[in-house]
Amino acid sequence: MRILWIISLLLLSVLPATAADKEQREPHEPVFNAAATQLAYREDVTKAGEVLSSSSEIWIINRDGNGARQLTSGFKDAHPRFNPAGTLIAFTRDRDIWTVNADGSNPRNVTNTKDATESKAEFTKDGDLVFLRDSTETPNDTLTSNASIDPLVFAFGFGATRQSVVLHSLKDDKERVLLGDGYEVSQIAPNPIFGDAVFLLCKPLDNDGKPVGEKFAPDKVVAVVKLDGGAPRTVFAPKPEAKTIIDQVRVAPQRNVLVIKTPDDSVGHAALLENDELVPLQDAPIFSDVSQDGKTIAGTGIVKGQASLFGIVLYDIETKTTKQLIAPK
């Protein structure tokens, strides 16, 4: 929320902080390619003498830790995602969806919109993009009944936000809306098995695929929506008595990994979804992605016995062991 963002910056300006005496680099958001031989990630850059990062770059690295190379620079780039062939990476920059070749060539602004914010892009199995688009309607515009109005934002004159899930073809740049406003989608996850659908984290749905429940409630379900624009369908919803909130979901042919939050764990931890039951993963890192063979989680964390190393780690689901891949510089 824009108001909270402004307040946070004001607080940072008055609170004491120790600036680094040299440039700092912190890796985040690791994601595997389909073959799990490479990872792309975001690297936050904080200049010497500053407290907040000035830019975020997209990097790529081999799974064995070798061959790290920088793909972008000079902007606040985030949320990298490989296409199925591993030759193209989508990411967000300046409220748009961009792509860049895996060798760093041909960066391209795919959406290039001036009146909306695109985010959370994922590739379909056929190599198209699915992403969230949030557009803002000012108080002077006519509001419709399904606009997701945040009262605080509206009161300060920023307007109502409309969200849609958009399918974008990279072959001809044509777009189609898969879902309109009201579903409060927080994440899109590729479907590695069926190319005609993607998974969503969204509000609870009724039997007709319509969103139900209070606006801005934290409760989410895992749903599937076909790329032909049909109504979404719930595939998993936590049991009400568990008081569990789903924060992330990633799907692999062999395993499904969710990040869940409970009243006793507001930060969240990774868990396997097996036979509609959540099985927590002990000592798993802060989750980002799971390899398509279902064996390895990529995330950020600290390796036991190496407290000075905090960065991107690989977690073996079977042996429950963690290996450091990239540490801050």
N, C-alpha and C positions, 0 to 999 in steps of 0.2 A: 504494500500500500504506500502511495506516494507520501502521505502525511507522516507515517512512521519512519520512512526513509529520511525525510528532512529532519525529523526530531533526532534520529540516530546520529546524523552528521553534526548537529548542533551539540549533542552530548560529547562527541569525540573531540570537538574543538575546545571544550573546557576541561575535560578530564586529562590528568597527567598521562603521558605516554613516552616510552623510550624508543627513539628512532634508531634503526640499525646504522652502523657505521660503514656498511657496504651493501651492495645490491643483494636482495634476498629473492630466491625463487622457490616456490612451493608447488608441487604437482598435485592435481586433483582430477576427478572425473575419468578414471581409466575405463576404456571400453575395448573389448576384443574385436578382431575381425572374425569372419565366419569360421576360418580354419584355426583360430586361436593361436596363430603364429606371430601376430603383431598386436600391439595395443596403441590406440590414440589416447591422448590425454590433454588436459588444460594445464598450463603452467602460469601461475600468477607471479608477476614481476613487481617488486617493491624497490624503488630507487633508494640509494643511500641517503640517509637523512630524512626519509619520509616514513609515515606510519601505514598509510593505506596503499594498496597495490595500484600502480599507474596503468598497467596493461595486463592482458592475459593472452597467451599465445597457444596455438594448437601445435602439438608435437606428436611424433610417431616413434615407436621403439619396438625392437624385436622382443619376443617373449623371454629370450635368454638374457636380456638386459643390454645387449649390444645394438649398435646401429641407430642410436637416437638422432633424430634430425628434426629441425624446426620447419613448420609449414607456413605459419602466419606470424605477423608481428605488428606492433603499433596500435592495436585496438583492444577492446574488451571482448575477446572471442571466448566462446564457451560451448558446452554440450556437443562434443564431437561424436559422430556416428559414422561407421563404415557402411558402404553399400555392400550388397551380397558378394560382389566379385572382389572386394577389397581394394578397388582401384580409385575410389572416390570417397571423400569425407564431407559430410554435411555438418554445419555448425551454426551458431547464432552470432550475429554481429549487428550492433546498432538497431535492434528490434526487427531485423530481417533474418531470413534464412539464406545462408551462403553455402557454396560447395567449393572444394579445392581438390585437385588430383593428389593422390597419395605421394607423389614425388614433389609436391609443393607448387606445381604449375597451375595456371589457369584458374585463379580465384574468381568466383562469379556470384553476384548478387541474384539469387533465384527469385525472391519475392518482390523486393524493391518497392514496398508500399510506404506511403507517407502518412496515412491516417489509421494505421493499425500496428499491432505488435505481434510478430510471429515467434513461436518458441517450441521447444520440446520435439523437434523434428526426428522422425524415424523413417528408415527405408522399409518399403514393402519387399516381399520376396521377389517381385518383378523389377525392383530398382526404382520405383516411384517414391515420392516423399509424402508422408502424412504428418501434419503438424497442427498446433493450436494457433488460432488467430483471435486476438482480442482487440476489438474496436471500441472506442469511447464515444458515447452520445452526450453532447453537452446539454445543460439544463434548458437551453433555448430550443432544442430539438423536440420533436414529438416522441414521447416514450410509449412503447408498446407494453403489453401486459407481461411478456416473457423476458423483458430486460432484467439482467441481474444487477439490481441497484444496491450499492453499498451506501447506506444512509450517510456515513461520515464523509465519504468521498463526494457524494452528491451535494451535501451541505456546503462544502468548501468550493463548489463550482467546477469540479472536475468531470461530473457527468456519470452516466451509467455505462457499465461495461457489458458488451455482448461477446460471447465466446462461440466459436465454431470450430469444428474439426474438418480440416481441408485436405483433400487428396490432390497432389500436384504432379503432373506428368513431366519428367525431365526430357522426354522426347520432343514434345511440342509446346511445353509450358502452359498447357491448358489445366484448369482447376475445376474441382467439383466439391461442394460441401457435403460431407458425410453426415454430420450432426449439427443441428443448430444450437441456439442458446438454451440454457437451463440445465444442462447435464453436469456442469461444474467439473469438467475433466481435469485431473491434475497430472496425468501421465498417459502416454501412448507407449505400447510395447509391441514390437514386431511379432508376427506369427510365423515361426520358423518351419511349420509343417504345411499349413494351407496358405497359398498365396493370395486367396481371395478375401482375407480378413485380417484385422489387427485387434489387439487387446487394448482395453482402456481401464483406467481407474476413474470411477465416476460416482455420482450419487446413486443411492439405491433405486432400483427400477421396479415397476409393476409388471404384470404378466404381458402387457402390450409393449414393453420397452420404453415406457414413459418415466421420467424422473419423478421421484416422490421424496417427501421429507422436507425439513426446514432448509432455507437457504443458508449457505455457508457453514453447514454442520460438518464436523470432521469425518463422519462416517462415510466410507467408500466401499464399493464392491468391485470385483474384477468382472468386466463385461467383454463381450466380443461383438464386433460390428463388421459386417461384410462391406467390401469396397464398392459394391453396387448401390450402397446407400440404404440398405434395409434397416429395420429397427434393431437396436442393440439387445443383447440377451445376457443375463447374468450367468456367469460360470462358477463364481465362488463368492460367498458372502460369509464373514465371520459370524459365529454364533453370538446372539445378543448377550448371553450370560457371560461370555468371555471378556466383554468390554475391550475388544481389540480393534485398533484402527490400522488399516493398511496404508503404508506410506509410500511404498515402491513395489513394483512387480517386474520381473524379467522372466521370460519363458524360454526354455531350451527343450529339445525333443525328449531328453531323458529326465530332466528335472525342472521344476518351477521354484524360483526363489522369490520370497517376499520380504520386505522390511516391515515389521509390525511395531506398533507402540501400544503400551498398556498403561493403566493408571500408575503402576510402579516403575515404568520405564518410558519417560517422555522423550528420550533421545531416539530410541528405536534400535532393533537388532534384527539380523537376518534369520530367516526360518525357511525350511523346506515345506512345500505343500504336497503332502502325500496322502492319498485317499481322503481328501477333504479335511485333513487334519494338519495343523501347523506344528512342525517339529523344529524347535530352536536350535541354532548352530552355535555351539559354545566357542567363545574366543574368536569368533569371526570378526573381520575388520569392518569399518564403516563401509557399507555395501555400495558398489557402483554397477557391476556387471557380472554375469556368469558365462563361462565358455559354453559353446554349443554342444560339447560332449558332456556337459553337466558335471564336470569334475573339479573345476577351479573357479573361485570367486576372485575378482579384481576389486580392490577397494583401497582405502587409506587407513593407516593404523601404525602402531608401534610394534616392532618385533620384540618378543620377550628376551630379556637379557641384553637388549641393545636400545636402551631408553633414549639415546641421543638420535636414533634414526626414526623419523616420522615422515612417512611419505606414501608412495604407492606400494602395496603389498599384494602378493598372490597367496590365496588360502586354499589348501587342498581339502575338499569336503570329506573325503574318505579318511584321511589320516589326521585331519584337524590340525595341520601344521601350517605355519606362515613363513613365507619367504619375502625378504625385502627386494623390491625391484628398482625403485627410484627413491632417493632421499632428497630432502631440500638442499639447496646449494647456498 
